[in-house]
Amino acid sequence: MYPNTPIHRSKSRRPIVGVLAFAGIVSTAFLPANAQLRTDLNFQAPDMGTTGNREAGAQRNDTCVDASQTSGMMALVPDTNIGLTSEASPDLFAYIPPNKAEKAELRIFNEATGAQIYASEFTLPENSASADYPYGASVVRLPLSETSVMLNAGEPHIWAVFVVCDTANRAQDMVVDVTVQRADESYVNTLSADIKAQLDTIETASSEDKVLTYGSAGLWYDLLSELSSDPATYSEVWADLLIDQGMAAIADAPVFTTTFSSIKP
């Protein structure tokens, strides 16, 4: 995938197998609130999947990304490569290892047509600990609320992160591309009456209740956003979620909220 090239994907979908639960702690009335939440959170992924690449290609020694790391660049989504949200402008998340990139870009495409609907550069966290890699390892939070992007319910969109090692040779880019879809009424109607009632009052719910509701409703991006809003409280819950989704190598990476700027040549 290269910038300014329309994306076309297969419309095939594959099912998610099973329900992912967070366990390993015996629930008692005397558990601290965070420990109880780790027991109670039950992420129920939607019965859909799509093509995509949540992980960048194999690390090469000639790239601008530190190849010695245990994980390469990765978009934070379930292994089905798709996550749901209730928001028109959700937060997206991508792990980027230590690097010396010339720039980083976010691009969003309409999955049905392949047309690009948004493109911007974004900042990376500085890394004072390394002279070789001036940008440090982090999960980069990409807040679409700071952009013009407004997702229509029920329409899947591809979002792609490009770590640009050489602006003169974009074939050297490190790329991940996965799908975000805003849940529509037909999806919400597949949920239980209890979960739908919880979603109806989500704005006035406590943060912990939001976490539980987003998990039960399969709203992946909403769940990540709520957990990342209070890392002091939710760091262990965040780590549990990533581990259960096959992202153990990045479960302890810090979260960095980026800022966007216009694309430069």
C-alpha positions as a Markdown table, in Angstrom:
| # | Residue | x | y | z |
|---|---|---|---|---|
| 1 | Met | 0.0 | 0.0 | 0.0 |
| 2 | Tyr | 1.3 | 3.4 | -1.0 |
| 3 | Pro | 0.0 | 6.9 | -0.4 |
| 4 | Asn | -2.5 | 8.3 | -2.8 |
| 5 | Thr | -3.3 | 4.9 | -4.2 |
| 6 | Pro | -7.0 | 3.8 | -3.8 |
| 7 | Ile | -7.4 | 0.7 | -1.6 |
| 8 | His | -9.5 | -2.2 | -2.7 |
| 9 | Arg | -10.2 | -5.2 | -0.4 |
| 10 | Ser | -12.0 | -8.4 | -0.4 |
| 11 | Lys | -15.4 | -8.1 | 1.2 |
| 12 | Ser | -15.0 | -11.5 | 2.8 |
| 13 | Arg | -15.6 | -11.8 | 6.5 |
| 14 | Arg | -14.5 | -14.5 | 8.9 |
| 15 | Pro | -16.0 | -15.2 | 12.2 |
| 16 | Ile | -14.4 | -14.5 | 15.6 |
| 17 | Val | -14.2 | -17.7 | 17.5 |
| 18 | Gly | -15.3 | -17.7 | 21.1 |
| 19 | Val | -15.6 | -15.0 | 23.8 |
| 20 | Leu | -12.5 | -13.5 | 25.3 |
| 21 | Ala | -12.6 | -13.2 | 29.0 |
| 22 | Phe | -10.2 | -11.8 | 31.6 |
| 23 | Ala | -9.6 | -14.2 | 34.4 |
| 24 | Gly | -6.9 | -15.5 | 36.7 |
| 25 | Ile | -8.1 | -13.6 | 39.9 |
| 26 | Val | -10.6 | -15.1 | 42.3 |
| 27 | Ser | -13.5 | -12.7 | 42.7 |
| 28 | Thr | -14.4 | -11.7 | 46.3 |
| 29 | Ala | -16.2 | -8.8 | 47.8 |
| 30 | Phe | -12.9 | -7.7 | 49.3 |
| 31 | Leu | -10.9 | -7.3 | 46.1 |
| 32 | Pro | -9.8 | -3.8 | 45.2 |
| 33 | Ala | -11.9 | -2.2 | 42.6 |
| 34 | Asn | -9.3 | -2.6 | 39.9 |
| 35 | Ala | -8.8 | -6.3 | 40.6 |
| 36 | Gln | -12.6 | -6.8 | 40.5 |
| 37 | Leu | -12.7 | -5.0 | 37.2 |
| 38 | Arg | -10.0 | -7.3 | 35.8 |
| 39 | Thr | -12.2 | -10.2 | 36.7 |
| 40 | Asp | -15.5 | -8.8 | 35.4 |
| 41 | Leu | -14.4 | -7.3 | 32.1 |
| 42 | Asn | -15.5 | -9.5 | 29.3 |
| 43 | Phe | -14.7 | -8.3 | 25.8 |
| 44 | Gln | -17.1 | -9.8 | 23.4 |
| 45 | Ala | -15.9 | -9.2 | 19.9 |
| 46 | Pro | -18.4 | -8.8 | 17.0 |
| 47 | Asp | -18.9 | -11.7 | 14.6 |
| 48 | Met | -17.0 | -10.2 | 11.7 |
| 49 | Gly | -13.5 | -10.0 | 10.3 |
| 50 | Thr | -11.7 | -8.5 | 7.4 |
| 51 | Thr | -8.4 | -8.5 | 5.6 |
| 52 | Gly | -5.6 | -6.2 | 6.6 |
| 53 | Asn | -2.3 | -6.1 | 8.4 |
| 54 | Arg | -2.3 | -5.2 | 12.1 |
| 55 | Glu | 1.5 | -5.9 | 12.1 |
| 56 | Ala | 4.1 | -4.3 | 9.8 |
| 57 | Gly | 6.2 | -6.6 | 7.7 |
| 58 | Ala | 9.2 | -8.4 | 9.1 |
| 59 | Gln | 11.8 | -6.1 | 10.7 |
| 60 | Arg | 14.7 | -5.4 | 8.3 |
| 61 | Asn | 18.1 | -4.2 | 9.4 |
| 62 | Asp | 18.0 | -1.4 | 6.8 |
| 63 | Thr | 14.8 | 0.3 | 8.0 |
| 64 | Cys | 14.6 | 3.3 | 10.3 |
| 65 | Val | 12.8 | 1.2 | 13.0 |
| 66 | Asp | 14.9 | -0.5 | 15.7 |
| 67 | Ala | 14.9 | -4.2 | 14.6 |
| 68 | Ser | 16.1 | -5.4 | 18.0 |
| 69 | Gln | 12.8 | -4.9 | 19.6 |
| 70 | Thr | 10.5 | -7.8 | 20.5 |
| 71 | Ser | 7.6 | -6.3 | 18.5 |
| 72 | Gly | 7.5 | -4.3 | 15.3 |
| 73 | Met | 4.9 | -1.7 | 14.5 |
| 74 | Met | 1.4 | -2.8 | 15.3 |
| 75 | Ala | -2.2 | -1.4 | 15.1 |
| 76 | Leu | -4.1 | -2.1 | 18.2 |
| 77 | Val | -7.1 | -4.2 | 17.0 |
| 78 | Pro | -8.2 | -7.8 | 17.6 |
| 79 | Asp | -6.6 | -10.3 | 15.3 |
| 80 | Thr | -9.6 | -10.1 | 13.0 |
| 81 | Asn | -8.2 | -6.7 | 11.9 |
| 82 | Ile | -11.4 | -4.8 | 12.6 |
| 83 | Gly | -12.7 | -2.9 | 15.7 |
| 84 | Leu | -16.0 | -1.3 | 16.3 |
| 85 | Thr | -16.8 | 2.1 | 17.8 |
| 86 | Ser | -19.9 | 4.1 | 18.8 |
| 87 | Glu | -18.1 | 7.4 | 18.0 |
| 88 | Ala | -18.1 | 9.3 | 14.7 |
| 89 | Ser | -14.5 | 10.4 | 15.5 |
| 90 | Pro | -12.9 | 7.7 | 17.7 |
| 91 | Asp | -9.4 | 7.4 | 19.1 |
| 92 | Leu | -7.2 | 5.0 | 17.1 |
| 93 | Phe | -4.1 | 3.4 | 18.5 |
| 94 | Ala | -0.9 | 2.1 | 17.0 |
| 95 | Tyr | 2.3 | 0.8 | 18.6 |
| 96 | Ile | 5.5 | 2.2 | 17.0 |
| 97 | Pro | 8.9 | 1.0 | 18.2 |
| 98 | Pro | 12.0 | 3.2 | 18.6 |
| 99 | Asn | 12.8 | 4.8 | 15.3 |
| 100 | Lys | 14.5 | 7.5 | 13.3 |
| 101 | Ala | 11.7 | 8.1 | 10.8 |
| 102 | Glu | 11.6 | 11.2 | 8.6 |
| 103 | Lys | 7.9 | 11.5 | 9.4 |
| 104 | Ala | 4.8 | 9.5 | 10.3 |
| 105 | Glu | 1.4 | 9.6 | 8.5 |
| 106 | Leu | -2.2 | 8.6 | 9.2 |
| 107 | Arg | -4.4 | 7.9 | 6.2 |
| 108 | Ile | -8.0 | 6.8 | 6.2 |
| 109 | Phe | -9.8 | 5.2 | 3.2 |
| 110 | Asn | -13.4 | 4.2 | 2.5 |
| 111 | Glu | -13.3 | 0.5 | 2.4 |
| 112 | Ala | -16.0 | 0.1 | -0.2 |
| 113 | Thr | -14.5 | 2.5 | -2.8 |
| 114 | Gly | -10.8 | 2.6 | -1.8 |
| 115 | Ala | -11.0 | 6.4 | -1.9 |
| 116 | Gln | -8.8 | 8.3 | 0.6 |
| 117 | Ile | -10.9 | 10.5 | 2.8 |
| 118 | Tyr | -8.2 | 11.8 | 5.2 |
| 119 | Ala | -4.4 | 12.2 | 5.4 |
| 120 | Ser | -2.1 | 13.9 | 7.9 |
| 121 | Glu | 1.3 | 13.7 | 9.5 |
| 122 | Phe | 1.5 | 13.2 | 13.2 |
| 123 | Thr | 4.1 | 13.7 | 15.9 |
| 124 | Leu | 6.1 | 10.9 | 17.5 |
| 125 | Pro | 7.4 | 10.9 | 21.1 |
| 126 | Glu | 11.0 | 12.1 | 21.6 |
| 127 | Asn | 13.5 | 9.5 | 23.0 |
| 128 | Ser | 16.3 | 11.2 | 24.9 |
| 129 | Ala | 17.7 | 7.8 | 26.0 |
| 130 | Ser | 19.0 | 6.9 | 22.5 |
| 131 | Ala | 21.1 | 8.9 | 20.0 |
| 132 | Asp | 20.4 | 6.3 | 17.3 |
| 133 | Tyr | 16.7 | 6.4 | 17.6 |
| 134 | Pro | 15.4 | 9.9 | 18.4 |
| 135 | Tyr | 11.8 | 8.7 | 18.7 |
| 136 | Gly | 10.8 | 6.3 | 21.5 |
| 137 | Ala | 8.6 | 3.3 | 21.7 |
| 138 | Ser | 5.0 | 4.0 | 22.5 |
| 139 | Val | 1.4 | 3.3 | 21.7 |
| 140 | Val | 0.4 | 6.4 | 19.8 |
| 141 | Arg | -3.1 | 7.6 | 20.4 |
| 142 | Leu | -4.5 | 9.2 | 17.3 |
| 143 | Pro | -7.6 | 11.3 | 18.3 |
| 144 | Leu | -9.8 | 11.7 | 15.3 |
| 145 | Ser | -11.8 | 14.2 | 17.3 |
| 146 | Glu | -9.0 | 16.6 | 16.5 |
| 147 | Thr | -9.5 | 16.1 | 12.7 |
| 148 | Ser | -12.3 | 16.5 | 10.2 |
| 149 | Val | -13.1 | 12.8 | 10.1 |
| 150 | Met | -16.7 | 11.8 | 10.8 |
| 151 | Leu | -17.5 | 8.1 | 10.3 |
| 152 | Asn | -20.9 | 7.1 | 9.0 |
| 153 | Ala | -22.6 | 4.3 | 11.0 |
| 154 | Gly | -22.3 | 0.9 | 9.3 |
| 155 | Glu | -19.6 | 1.9 | 6.9 |
| 156 | Pro | -16.2 | 0.3 | 7.3 |
| 157 | His | -13.1 | 2.4 | 6.9 |
| 158 | Ile | -9.5 | 1.4 | 6.5 |
| 159 | Trp | -7.0 | 3.3 | 8.6 |
| 160 | Ala | -3.3 | 3.0 | 7.9 |
| 161 | Val | -0.2 | 4.3 | 9.6 |
| 162 | Phe | 3.0 | 4.9 | 7.6 |
| 163 | Val | 6.3 | 5.3 | 9.3 |
| 164 | Val | 8.3 | 7.0 | 6.5 |
| 165 | Cys | 12.0 | 6.1 | 6.6 |
| 166 | Asp | 12.9 | 7.8 | 3.3 |
| 167 | Thr | 10.7 | 10.3 | 1.6 |
| 168 | Ala | 12.5 | 9.7 | -1.6 |
| 169 | Asn | 11.8 | 5.9 | -1.5 |
| 170 | Arg | 8.3 | 5.2 | -0.1 |
| 171 | Ala | 8.8 | 1.5 | -0.7 |
| 172 | Gln | 10.8 | 1.6 | 2.5 |
| 173 | Asp | 7.7 | 2.7 | 4.6 |
| 174 | Met | 6.7 | 0.5 | 7.5 |
| 175 | Val | 2.9 | 0.2 | 7.2 |
| 176 | Val | -0.1 | -1.2 | 9.2 |
| 177 | Asp | -3.6 | -1.1 | 7.9 |
| 178 | Val | -6.8 | -2.3 | 9.7 |
| 179 | Thr | -10.5 | -1.4 | 9.8 |
| 180 | Val | -12.6 | 0.8 | 12.0 |
| 181 | Gln | -16.4 | 0.7 | 11.7 |
| 182 | Arg | -18.9 | 2.8 | 13.6 |
| 183 | Ala | -21.6 | 0.5 | 15.0 |
| 184 | Asp | -25.1 | 1.0 | 13.4 |
| 185 | Glu | -28.6 | 0.3 | 14.7 |
| 186 | Ser | -28.6 | -3.2 | 13.2 |
| 187 | Tyr | -25.5 | -4.1 | 15.2 |
| 188 | Val | -26.8 | -2.6 | 18.4 |
| 189 | Asn | -30.0 | -4.6 | 18.0 |
| 190 | Thr | -28.0 | -7.9 | 18.2 |
| 191 | Leu | -27.0 | -7.0 | 21.7 |
| 192 | Ser | -28.9 | -8.1 | 24.8 |
| 193 | Ala | -31.5 | -5.8 | 26.3 |
| 194 | Asp | -29.3 | -5.2 | 29.4 |
| 195 | Ile | -26.3 | -4.1 | 27.3 |
| 196 | Lys | -28.5 | -1.8 | 25.1 |
| 197 | Ala | -29.9 | -0.2 | 28.2 |
| 198 | Gln | -26.4 | 0.4 | 29.5 |
| 199 | Leu | -25.4 | 2.0 | 26.2 |
| 200 | Asp | -28.5 | 4.3 | 26.5 |
| 201 | Thr | -27.2 | 5.7 | 29.7 |
| 202 | Ile | -23.5 | 5.5 | 29.0 |
| 203 | Glu | -22.9 | 9.3 | 29.2 |
| 204 | Thr | -23.8 | 9.3 | 32.9 |
| 205 | Ala | -22.1 | 6.0 | 33.8 |
| 206 | Ser | -19.0 | 5.8 | 35.9 |
| 207 | Ser | -15.7 | 5.2 | 34.2 |
| 208 | Glu | -15.6 | 1.6 | 35.4 |
| 209 | Asp | -19.2 | 0.9 | 34.2 |
| 210 | Lys | -18.2 | 2.4 | 30.8 |
| 211 | Val | -15.3 | -0.1 | 30.6 |
| 212 | Leu | -17.5 | -3.0 | 31.4 |
| 213 | Thr | -20.3 | -1.9 | 29.0 |
| 214 | Tyr | -17.9 | -1.2 | 26.1 |
| 215 | Gly | -16.3 | -4.6 | 26.6 |
| 216 | Ser | -19.7 | -6.4 | 26.7 |
| 217 | Ala | -20.9 | -4.5 | 23.6 |
| 218 | Gly | -17.8 | -5.3 | 21.6 |
| 219 | Leu | -16.9 | -1.6 | 21.1 |
| 220 | Trp | -13.1 | -2.0 | 20.9 |
| 221 | Tyr | -12.0 | 1.6 | 20.2 |
| 222 | Asp | -14.3 | 3.0 | 22.9 |
| 223 | Leu | -12.9 | 0.5 | 25.4 |
| 224 | Leu | -9.3 | 1.4 | 24.5 |
| 225 | Ser | -10.1 | 5.1 | 24.8 |
| 226 | Glu | -11.6 | 4.8 | 28.2 |
| 227 | Leu | -8.8 | 2.6 | 29.6 |
| 228 | Ser | -6.1 | 5.0 | 28.2 |
| 229 | Ser | -7.8 | 8.0 | 29.7 |
| 230 | Asp | -6.6 | 6.9 | 33.2 |
| 231 | Pro | -3.5 | 4.8 | 33.0 |
| 232 | Ala | -2.8 | 5.1 | 36.7 |
| 233 | Thr | -6.1 | 3.2 | 37.4 |
| 234 | Tyr | -6.3 | 1.0 | 34.4 |
| 235 | Ser | -2.8 | 0.0 | 33.4 |
| 236 | Glu | -3.3 | -3.7 | 34.5 |
| 237 | Val | -6.7 | -3.9 | 32.8 |
| 238 | Trp | -5.1 | -2.5 | 29.6 |
| 239 | Ala | -2.3 | -5.0 | 29.8 |
| 240 | Asp | -4.8 | -7.9 | 30.3 |
| 241 | Leu | -6.8 | -6.8 | 27.3 |
| 242 | Leu | -3.7 | -6.6 | 25.0 |
| 243 | Ile | -2.3 | -9.9 | 26.2 |
| 244 | Asp | -5.6 | -11.6 | 25.6 |
| 245 | Gln | -5.7 | -10.2 | 22.1 |
| 246 | Gly | -2.2 | -11.5 | 21.3 |
| 247 | Met | -0.3 | -8.3 | 21.9 |
| 248 | Ala | 1.6 | -9.2 | 25.0 |
| 249 | Ala | 4.9 | -7.8 | 23.7 |
| 250 | Ile | 3.5 | -4.2 | 23.8 |
| 251 | Ala | 1.2 | -4.5 | 26.8 |
| 252 | Asp | 3.4 | -2.3 | 29.0 |
| 253 | Ala | 4.3 | 0.3 | 26.3 |
| 254 | Pro | 3.4 | 3.9 | 27.4 |
| 255 | Val | 0.6 | 5.7 | 25.6 |
| 256 | Phe | 1.5 | 9.0 | 23.8 |
| 257 | Thr | -1.2 | 11.3 | 22.5 |
| 258 | Thr | -0.1 | 12.7 | 19.2 |
| 259 | Thr | -0.9 | 16.0 | 17.3 |
| 260 | Phe | -1.7 | 16.2 | 13.6 |
| 261 | Ser | -0.3 | 18.5 | 10.9 |
| 262 | Ser | -0.8 | 18.8 | 7.2 |
| 263 | Ile | 1.0 | 16.4 | 4.8 |
| 264 | Lys | 4.3 | 17.8 | 3.5 |
| 265 | Pro | 5.9 | 16.6 | 0.3 |
